[in-house]
Amino acid sequence: MIYCVEDERNIRELLVYTLGTTGYEAKGMGDGKELEKALKEEIPQLILLDIMLPGEDGYSILEKLKGDEATRDIPVIMVTAKEAEYDKVRGLEGGADDYITKPFGMMEFIARVKAVLRRSKKHTGEKEFFYKGLKVNVERRQVWDRDRSVELTLKEFELLRYLIENQGIVLSRNQILEKIWGYEFAGETRTVDVHIRTLRQKLGDSGFLIETVRGVGYRIGDKQ
């Protein structure tokens, strides 16, 4: 998911449409308040952020994003009509990953988006996963339900990791058994159901993100 924060409707719709035709899922919003609301529902892979916005400007929004543990690692591309070197330096020093000056071509725009996403994946080693209010850090074995840290057993963590790594894919109970408990595990698929129930309880508000697909198994999220 990519968020596009742009107050000019025509530009916002064009950017969202272009991203959509290139294979990305994108949402547009007109100001910082709409962005703040969206971040409570889902953490995006990237934020496109205009500087001249009604109410809170892009610099202030960027500062808040980088100052919050839940959002500081989200890549940000500043998209603005401000051409002065000072403005570019201010954005980049504030934590932005790139800066695109209007007007710009759509081919250049998509190339910049792809480049920032590649750098982001390389930097994180793709060891951190987000879906809506759920965050899983593989290296640290840490899980957050929004701002709340969640304590899981080893098997619960591996189960959650397997689901979120395969976001949008329905995983059968047998697949989960083989992956988490191993081919030699002699238990029944009921073991998976019990762990899923416990996992949902521990995840609190994020527990509903684990969807039961009747007669098949479980999944987290829509297919990307």
C-alpha positions in Angstrom: 0.0 0.0 0.0 1.2 3.5 -0.9 -0.3 6.7 0.6 -0.5 9.8 -1.5 -1.0 13.0 0.6 -1.8 15.8 -1.9 -4.4 18.5 -1.6 -4.9 19.1 -5.3 -7.5 16.6 -6.3 -6.5 16.2 -9.9 -2.9 15.6 -9.1 -3.8 13.2 -6.3 -6.1 11.1 -8.5 -3.5 11.0 -11.3 -0.8 9.7 -9.0 -3.1 7.1 -7.4 -4.3 6.0 -10.9 -0.7 5.8 -12.3 0.4 3.7 -9.3 -2.6 1.5 -9.8 -1.9 0.8 -13.4 1.7 0.0 -12.5 0.6 -2.7 -10.1 0.7 -0.8 -6.8 -2.2 -0.4 -4.4 -2.6 3.2 -3.5 -4.8 5.6 -1.5 -5.1 9.3 -1.8 -5.7 11.8 1.0 -5.9 15.6 1.1 -4.2 16.5 4.4 -2.4 15.4 7.5 -5.6 14.6 9.4 -6.6 12.1 6.7 -3.1 10.6 6.8 -3.2 10.2 10.5 -6.6 8.4 10.4 -5.3 6.1 7.6 -2.2 5.2 9.6 -4.3 3.9 12.4 -5.8 1.4 9.9 -2.8 0.3 7.9 0.9 1.0 7.8 1.9 1.7 4.1 5.1 0.7 2.3 5.6 4.3 1.2 4.2 7.8 1.7 4.1 10.4 -1.1 4.0 13.7 0.8 3.2 17.2 -0.6 4.7 20.2 1.3 2.0 22.8 0.8 -1.0 21.3 2.5 -4.0 22.9 4.2 -3.4 23.0 8.0 -0.3 21.1 8.9 2.4 21.4 6.2 4.5 18.5 4.8 7.6 19.3 6.9 5.7 19.1 10.1 4.0 15.8 9.1 7.4 14.4 8.1 8.8 15.3 11.5 5.9 13.5 13.3 6.3 10.5 11.1 10.0 10.2 11.8 9.5 10.8 15.5 7.0 8.0 16.0 8.3 4.5 16.5 5.4 3.0 14.6 6.0 5.1 11.4 9.6 6.2 11.5 10.8 3.5 9.1 8.2 4.2 6.4 10.0 5.6 3.3 8.8 9.1 2.3 9.0 10.9 -1.0 8.4 14.6 -0.9 6.3 15.7 -3.9 6.1 19.5 -4.3 6.3 22.6 -6.5 9.0 24.1 -4.2 12.2 24.2 -6.3 14.6 26.0 -4.0 17.7 24.0 -2.8 16.9 25.0 0.7 13.5 23.3 0.6 15.0 20.1 -0.9 17.7 20.0 1.8 15.2 20.6 4.5 13.1 17.7 3.4 16.0 15.3 2.9 17.6 16.3 6.3 14.2 15.8 7.9 14.2 12.1 6.9 12.7 12.1 3.4 14.1 9.4 1.1 13.6 11.4 -2.1 12.3 14.7 -3.4 10.3 15.2 -6.7 9.6 18.6 -8.0 6.4 19.4 -9.9 5.8 19.2 -12.8 7.3 15.8 -13.5 6.7 12.9 -15.9 4.9 9.8 -14.8 7.8 7.5 -16.0 10.2 9.4 -13.8 7.7 9.3 -10.9 7.3 5.5 -11.1 11.1 5.0 -11.5 11.6 7.1 -8.3 9.0 5.1 -6.4 10.5 1.8 -7.5 14.0 3.0 -6.5 12.9 4.0 -3.0 11.0 0.8 -2.4 14.1 -1.2 -3.5 16.4 0.7 -1.2 13.9 0.3 1.7 13.7 -3.5 1.2 17.4 -3.8 1.0 17.9 -1.7 4.1 15.4 -3.6 6.2 16.4 -7.0 4.7 12.6 -7.5 4.4 12.7 -8.6 8.0 9.8 -6.4 9.1 6.2 -6.9 8.1 3.2 -4.6 8.5 -0.5 -5.1 8.0 -3.0 -2.4 9.2 -2.2 -2.1 13.0 -0.1 -5.2 13.1 3.7 -5.1 13.0 6.1 -8.1 13.1 9.9 -7.7 13.4 11.4 -11.0 12.5 15.0 -10.3 13.7 14.0 -9.1 17.1 11.0 -11.5 17.4 8.8 -8.6 18.4 5.1 -8.1 17.7 3.0 -4.9 18.1 -0.8 -4.5 18.1 -0.7 -0.8 17.1 1.4 0.6 19.9 1.0 -2.3 22.3 3.8 -4.9 22.5 2.5 -8.5 22.3 4.3 -11.4 24.0 4.1 -14.7 22.1 5.5 -18.2 22.5 8.0 -19.4 19.9 5.3 -21.4 18.0 2.8 -18.6 18.1 5.4 -16.2 16.7 6.4 -18.6 13.9 2.8 -19.1 13.1 2.1 -15.4 12.9 5.3 -14.9 10.9 4.3 -17.6 8.4 0.9 -16.0 7.9 2.1 -12.4 7.4 5.0 -13.4 5.2 2.4 -14.9 2.9 0.0 -12.0 3.1 -3.2 -12.7 1.1 -2.4 -16.4 0.5 -4.7 -19.0 2.1 -2.5 -21.5 4.0 -4.0 -24.9 4.7 -3.8 -26.5 8.1 -1.5 -29.2 6.7 0.8 -26.5 5.2 1.0 -24.8 8.6 1.7 -28.1 10.4 4.5 -29.0 8.1 6.1 -25.5 8.2 5.8 -24.8 11.9 5.9 -28.2 13.5 7.8 -30.2 10.9 7.0 -33.2 8.8 7.6 -35.6 11.7 4.9 -33.9 13.8 2.4 -36.6 14.8 -0.4 -34.2 16.0 -3.6 -33.4 14.2 -4.7 -30.2 12.5 -6.7 -29.3 15.6 -3.3 -28.1 17.0 -3.3 -25.4 14.4 -6.8 -24.2 15.3 -5.9 -24.1 19.0 -2.8 -22.0 18.3 -4.8 -19.7 16.0 -7.4 -19.1 18.7 -4.7 -18.3 21.3 -2.9 -16.0 18.9 -6.0 -14.1 18.1 -6.6 -13.5 21.8 -3.1 -12.3 22.4 -3.2 -9.9 19.4 -6.2 -8.1 20.8 -7.6 -5.6 18.3 -5.4 -7.1 15.5 -6.7 -10.6 16.1 -9.5 -10.2 13.6 -6.8 -9.8 10.9 -6.3 -13.6 10.9 -9.1 -14.8 8.7 -10.6 -18.3 8.7 -11.2 -19.7 5.2 -13.8 -22.4 5.8 -12.7 -25.8 4.8 -9.2 -24.7 3.9 -7.2 -22.8 6.5 -6.2 -19.3 7.4 -4.8 -16.1 5.9 -3.8 -12.6 6.8 -4.8 -9.7 4.5 -5.8 -9.4 0.8 -3.5 -10.6 -1.9 -0.9 -7.9 -2.9 
